[in-house]
Amino acid sequence: MHKSNYKDHEYRIMPNGTCDIACEECIGEKRVKGPLITDNVTGEVVCGKCGLVLIEKSEDTSPESRSYNFEDFMGKARTGPGTKLLLSDKGLATIIDFANKDASGNQLTTELRSTFKRLRLWDSRSQPRWHDRSLKKAFLTLDMLKTNLGIPETVIEEAAYIFRKALAKRLTTGRNSTALVSAALYAACRKMNTPRTLNDITKAANISRKDLSRNYRILLKVLDLRFEPFSSAEFITKIANAAGISERARRDALRIISVVEDEEISAGKNPLGLAASSLYLSCLVNGEKKSQHMIAKASGITAVTIRNVSSVLRKQLGERVYN
């Protein structure tokens, strides 16, 4: 069902081609309301009584063909795939063939051949080459990070969008593009609530944490980005899988984190350190022999952090840790 406006009144084109508006001329002259006729060739809706064209162009939003799987859809579709931010040209490349033949395979005339030669020249000159090269290099890096870190496609698309905004602000000038696109990926993970730490991205991108943090702060300042902090519960599964912690201990760690958040004790604490400390306390409660060093190695933080946060949780929560 398609909605539009005619003389500031909303109308609806029904699936059978009829329309629920009335002809203003017939109403004004108090005539009998006539049927509305839809011309499927021109897309016009005409009053069957007086012949007034009510709608000049109507839209058909139904699919152009019927398909039952992706291969069938791609075989019948004539519009091509949708645009993607992960492609340097968004999938809308302009290519003028050098064959000098028309759609029927016939050779072009001398005049048309000269015209297309001039069009190819201006098409090549109009391409933003430095811009295109920067995007291609950045998106190759994004594809590599996606594979190494197991990041969903929606997060990668968001990272590509953030990097395009940074490129429009010319933030790539004089900076390491790999560090900047890694910072855009970390910002996208923060925005889409996908738990990935700075250490994870620096290890996958082979850059320093200092360089990544600096570029991330630049993105926050120039693009005016604001993100909610990660929840500690999002890191529980990752750390527990790396340390080989049981499902029962994971549930107890989630319970401890919920109590901490209800008591508002988590303010100012590293979410990753809080998750690792909760897992350490839950292992003590369930009698699992997991040392602070083992959990620290699995989480990527120091054992000192786990020791300090655990002592704070024991002191402030008391017996609720063990209940």
N, C-alpha and C positions, 0 to 999 in steps of 0.2 A: 504494500500500500504506500503510495507516494504522497507526500504532503507539500503544499506550496501555498502561495498567496495570490489572490485575485482581487484587486481593489480593496486591499487591506483586510480581506476576509479569508479565513483558512478554508481550503477545500481539500478533498481527498479523492484520488483516483483509485477506484476499487479494482481488484484483480480481474474482473470481467470487462474492464475498459470503461465503465460508466463513471459518472462524476456526481458528487452530491451538492453541487452549487446550482443556482438558478440563474437564468438569463435576466440581467438587469433591465434590458429594453422591454422584454415581455412583462415584467413586473410593473415597470413604470407606466406602460400603456394598458395595464389591467387585462392583458391577454391570457388565454389559457396556457398554462405552463407546458412547453413542448419537450420532447425527449432530447437528450444530449447525444450527439453522434461523435465518435472518436475515429479519426482518420489514421489508420495504422501506418500509412506511407509517409505522410507529412508530419504526424505527431500533433495534429490540431484537434481541439475539442470544439464542436460547432453546435449551436442551438438548432434543433430540428424544426422549430417553428418559424423563426425569422432569418436564420442563416448567419447570425452574428458569430464571429470567431471569439470564443471565450478564452481559450488557452492556445497560445501560438505554438509552443513547443512543450511537450510533456516528456517526462523521463521514464524509461523502462528500466527498473532496477532488478529485474529477474535475470538469472544466468542465461548466457547466450546458447548453452548446450547442456545436456544432461550427462553427468559423469558420476562414477561410483568409486573411483580411486584416484590417487594422485597422478599416476601415469596416464590414465584416461583423460584427466583434466588438462595436463600439460600437452597432450596430443591434440585436443580440440580447441584449447584456448588460443585466441589470436592476439591478445594484448600483451603476452609475455609475462614473466615473473614480476612480482612487486618490487618496488624500490627498497634498497637496503643501505643503511648508513655505513655498513662495513665495507662497501665497495667505494673506491675513490671517486667514481663518477655516479654513484648511487644506482648503478645498473642502467643508466640512461645514456649510454655512449652514442656518439654520432660518428658513423663510419660511412664514407662515400667510396664505393667500390671503384677500382681502377680498370674494371673490365670494359667500361664504356658501352654497356648494353642495357636495354630497358628490361621491364619485367617479362616480356615475351621472348627475350633472347636475341632481339634484333639489334644491329649496330646503330649507334646514335649518329645523327647527322653531324657534319663538320661544325655547324654553329652550336649545337648542343654540347659537342665534345669540348669546345673551347669554353663554354659556360661552366661546365662541371669541373674543368681544370682550374678555373678561377675560384670556384666554390671550395675545392679541396685545399687550395692555397690559403684562403681566408679561414677555413675550418682549422687547419693546423696552426695558424698564427693566433687564433682566438683561444687555444687551449692554455689554461694556467699551469704551465709546466712545473714551476717550482712548487706550486701548491699541490699538484697531482703527485709529484715525487714524494713530498712529505707525507701525504696521506697513505700512499702505497707502502712506504717503509713502516709507518706507524701501525697500519692494519695487519701487516705481516707479523709484527711483534705481538699485537693483540691476539692473533690466531695461535701463536706459539704459547702465550700465557694461558689462553683458554684450555689448550690441551694439557699443559703441565699442572694447572691448578684445578681442573675440573669445574670450570665456571659456566653457568647456564648462558644460553644465547641471549636472553633478555638483558643480562648484566653487561655482556659484551657490546650490545647495541647501545646501551646507556653510556658506556665508556667511550664509544665512537662519537656519540653526540657531544659529550663533554670535551673531547679532544678537538672536534670541529669548532666548537665555541672558542677554545683556546687558540686555535689556528687563526680564526677570524680576528682575535685580539693581537695577533702576531707575537704570541708568547714563545713560539719556537725559535725566534731569532736569538742566536747566541747561546742557546741551551741544548742540552742533550735530549734529542727527541725520544729516545728509549725511556729515559727517566720521566719525561713529561707524560708519555702515554701510560706508563706504569702508575703514575700518580692519578691519572684520569681513571684508570681501572680501580684503584683503591677507593677513589671517591664514588665510583659507581657501586662498588660493593657496600660502602657505607649507606648509600641511598636506598639500595634494593635489599638491605638487611641480609647480605650474604657474608657470613663470617670468614674473612681472610685478613690476616695480620700483615703488618709491614714486613716482618721477617719472611713470611711466605712469599710475598711478591718480590722482595729483593733477592731471595735465593733463586726464584724462577727466572727473573729478568737479568740476573748477574750484574746488579748495580749495588752501590752502597746505600745503606739505610739513611745516611745523612743527605745524600743527593735526592733520594725519593721523598724524604720529609720536607726538604726545602721546596721542591716543585709542588708538593701537595699544599703547602702553605700559600704558595703563589696562586694556585687555582682557587683556593678558598677566598683569598683577598680580592683578586681581579674579577672572578665570576660571581662573587657574593653567594657562595654555597653555604648552606646550613644543614647539618645532619644530626639525627638523634644518635646518642652513643649506643654501641652494641650491648645487647643483653648477655650476661654471663652464661645463661642457659644455652645459648647457641653454640658455645665451644665445648660443651660437655661431651657430646658424641665423638667429636674429633679427637679430643685428648684421651677419652676412654678407649677408643679403638686402637690408638697408637700404644697405649700402656697395657692393653689387655685386661681391662677392668670389667667385672661382671655387670649384668643388667640390674641386679638388685642394688649394687653400689651406685650405679648411675641414677636410679630413681631416688635414692637417699640424697645424692648430691643436688638433684633438682629441688628436692624438698628444702634443703638447707638454703639454697639460693632464693627460693620464694620467701622464706622467713627473713632472710637478710634484706630483700627488697621491700618487704612489708614494714620492717623496722627502720628503713631508710639508712642502713649502715653502709650501703654500697657506694655512697657519694664520695667521689674523689679516689676511688680504688680502680686499679686496672681490671677490666672485665675478664681478661685472660688469667690474671693471677687469682682473681676471686673464684673462677671456675676450677682452676687447678687445686686451690686450697680446699674447696668444697669436696672435690673428689678424694683428696687425701684424708679428710675427716671422715667421709663415708666409708673409706677402706678400713680405717681404724674401728669404726662402729661394727662393720660386718666381718672383721677379723681377716681381711685380705692383706697379705704381706707385700705391700707396695711402698717403697721408700720415697722420701721427698726427692731424692736424686732421680729416680725412675720417672716420676710424674713430671719433674722439671724438664727432663730430657724430651719427654713426649709433648709437652706444651710449648717448649721453646723459651721458657723463662728460668730464672735462677732459683736454686733451692732456698736461698735466703728469703726471697719474696714469699715463697710458700710458707716458710717457717713463721715469718712476721705476720702474714695475713691470717694464718691458722690460729696463732696465739690471740690475735684481736677477736676473731670469731668466737673462740672458746670463752674469752673473758666477757664478751657482751651478750652472747646467747646462752651461755651456761648449759643447763641440762637439756635445753631444747635441741641441741646438736645431737644428742644421743636418743631422743624420743622419736 
